[in-house]
Amino acid sequence: MATPRRRMGLEKIGLYDVGRAIGKGNFATVRIARHSIAKTKVAIKSIDVAALDRENLVKLEREVKIVKIIDHPHIVKSYEIMRIDNMLYIVSEYCSSGELYETLIEKGRVAEDVARKWFSETASAVSYLHSHGIVHRDLKAENILLGKNSSIKLIDFGFSNFQTGDQLLNTWCGSPPYAAPELLLGNSYDGMKADIWSMGVLLYILVTGGFPFPSDSVNKLKRSVLSGVVKIPYWVSVECADFIRKMLVLNPGKRYSIQNVLQHRWMYIRDNVKKNQVQLLEAIPSSSIDIRQQSSKLNPTIMMFMQQHGKWSEEQIIDAVLGRDFESPIFATYELLADKVKKGSLEGTGEEYPRRGSRGSILSGKVNVDEQPLTPTISAHQLAQLNLSSPDCDSDDSSNSDLCDDSPLNSMEPPNHDRQFGLPRGLDVIGNRFENRRHTLCASEQLLSPNMIGQFPPPNLLLNNFMMNPLGFPPMPEGQAAEFPLPSLHTALGTFPIVDYSKMLPVPKSERRASAGETLLPTNIDLQQHLANLSANPASFPTVEEEGRSYLSKFGGKRNTVHSLGNQMGGGIQNPIPRYQRSPYAKAPPTERRSSWASPSLSAQQTNHLETLFKKALQANNDMSRLHKEFKNLSHGCAQSQITNEGSSLACPQISITDEYNRQHNIAPSASSFDPVSIFQKNAQEVVFGQRPATAIGFSSTSFSGMSTPEQTTRSMDERVRSIVCTIPFAEVIEELKSSLNILKIPFQETQEMVFEPQATEMRRLSLPSGVEIGVAVLPPEHKAHVEFAIINTDSPTSELLCDQLICRLRMVDPNWSSE
Ligand SMILES: Nc1ncnc2c1ncn2[C@@H]1O[C@H](COP(=O)(O)OP(=O)(O)OP(=O)(O)O)[C@@H](O)[C@H]1O
């Protein structure tokens, strides 16, 4: 008999046979165990109370208090609290499929419908907590377990707390990568809003497989979080990206609440997984859940069974169960058996209790069951309901196979969920499992101590997983190249292995503003070739700073600002031009703006013609071929244009360099002892920096005329900015623009920024690889959306046309729009 022999090796704690360790936290070890009467597997978290200081003792007691009162299908259920000697044990339902974090490590990011299911379940649990004034404060993929049918179970209430009304919390809790900015700043915070930030990070991780703010130090993390820039890869759907951004809003006052989260449209996109979830959410509206509602009914079958097997009296059972005495084995036994019955044959039949006339018992006046004489025997049918007839290690739930292995009790082996996902149980995975895990941090006083840095995940842990599995990247659908003569960047991005988002996506605003040695824009280097080289050797991808340094060491010692100056047909710009002083999206007096904007290469009539065609093409199921053809015809007719055709590389903008020193000291460019322009022009082919898609820092452009003085030849930035005001809400404008770009299959990067003039307001920037940047800002107090389209790299009519198209789309959804 194998079972008894194995069981001899199991430690006995209370009514549990305790087996191997399945998890480890800061202060706790979690082991799998089996209830000797209910035969149900459970997880037992054991904490050596003697090892805790006063502060942690308080937290532990709070955790105990909270787990006793919460009851939600997506929160791990606790059954019993045992205090034996110096140890405190929390017995809870066992989740067989491990941590969500491990699943992500193994599988990489998940499809959005899977993410939606998991995220909805998490949101449902968080909503339940928040509606009962409880904040979790440690939401992370490691604290989300997967139970049967891959359903989410939230664990670890070690840092949860009660929060009422407008009360703010002060204790620093959580894991840095999931920590809200207000926590990173050491401010008092609203725990509920901090939970939402962590949920934003969680959703980001689910759909991208990486962290939104990848950093290898706390300082970098802080900088990255506080920059307010969230870089979302292009494969994330527009709705999902919007949702993530709503949760990752710096200002907690403007951040989504859990009610907003539950109502976001991404949560209601229909798919098979969601259908179930909607039902689930409907079945458990958070507002209607009473914390562990006391049931006045006790199951007589369970009671009889307990009397027989536990030797407890009827009164003892009733007292413990109705009194919800977590510190009594009677309550745990009853609850475990009741859950077994619920999951078993009675589930869904509505027959949770024996029918009138069936064998039952009058247990007491307190118990609302059919009044029948107590029969101290249990029928085979009733026994089957309890699912106890199977011997140890036979039935699914009561199996000891996980528990009673031959390994030492405290050996740290991963649970068998590896098998569930059909993955080989790699030794390296076993070895790293607990090392990789990020534990929760908690500090009352200091913000982040140096040893917290050690708590960070191994750099790019999730992303590295991607690299090992390039198939994790969505291939660009065949035949879906950009409809417009965009550079081949589109395809290149599809195969570009992400080493670090910060190297692929637009650099943060703070970096963009750097004045020295930075360049902006694509030159005539074949971008695709360049990216292909980089993808072959990702480590060689230089940062902006490296690129700048390399330039300076090549061309001179001064710190120069580099401007891109338009096109190769421009006839050569001999003089530096004043640096463009402000963000293209900063508000400017109307006089500084052009109310209308037209391509110098296309007549207004031609533009209108294209616009009309564009509208028609949109109506005709996105058939852009005619428009495209028309566009090509027009472009051939533009002698001075620099329209590029599909497949060709980016047009070569001429580069001019403003000597920063001269500019600052109002020294005429001609007086400069250093005139790198000509050198630069000669060496334009060698310029290796600025290939980054849509990277732009101060810029200006040449016109097509080839005139000789900057004043005459340069179309100022304002001339290349089209500005319109929409009357529909900001979010809808963004959605419309993004969906238009998606229809046109034009990749874009979205960043969130703040505009401070005339007053602080949120701005969204969409950066397109073709060099178009779109800024959308709310116009207070009217709450209209101010949209600016800026062409930043070349005076390309292609880009102009694209802007026209996007404006046209906005006009269709907002008849009240106006141009500025
Ligand atoms: N009910 C459970 N079923 C299966 N595994 C569990 C269960 N509870 C905990 N674990 C495992 O044990 C690990 C540690 O548990 P838990 O997070 O509760 O401990 P902790 O000490 O609070 O951790 P930390 O210090 O990181 O916050 C979990 O990440 C998980 O892998």
The ligand as an ORCA input file, in Angstrom:
! r2SCAN-3c Opt
* xyz 0 1
  N      -3.571     29.072     -2.317
  C      -2.443     28.834     -2.950
  N      -2.371     27.845     -3.865
  C      -1.213     27.601     -4.524
  N      -0.069     28.296     -4.324
  C      -0.080     29.289     -3.428
  C      -1.256     29.612     -2.682
  N      -0.983     30.636     -1.856
  C       0.303     30.971     -2.081
  N       0.853     30.172     -3.015
  C       2.235     30.236     -3.529
  O       3.062     30.747     -2.516
  C       3.646     31.988     -2.925
  C       3.820     32.895     -1.716
  O       2.545     33.156     -1.158
  P       2.155     34.590     -0.608
  O       2.301     35.585     -1.693
  O       0.828     34.515      0.033
  O       3.317     34.776      0.457
  P       3.916     36.149      0.996
  O       4.870     35.854      2.082
  O       2.809     37.063      1.331
  O       4.680     36.633     -0.293
  P       5.327     38.094     -0.524
  O       6.278     38.286      0.602
  O       5.995     37.998     -1.862
  O       4.214     39.044     -0.519
  C       2.695     32.495     -3.980
  O       3.297     33.388     -4.858
  C       2.270     31.221     -4.664
  O       3.242     30.795     -5.590
*
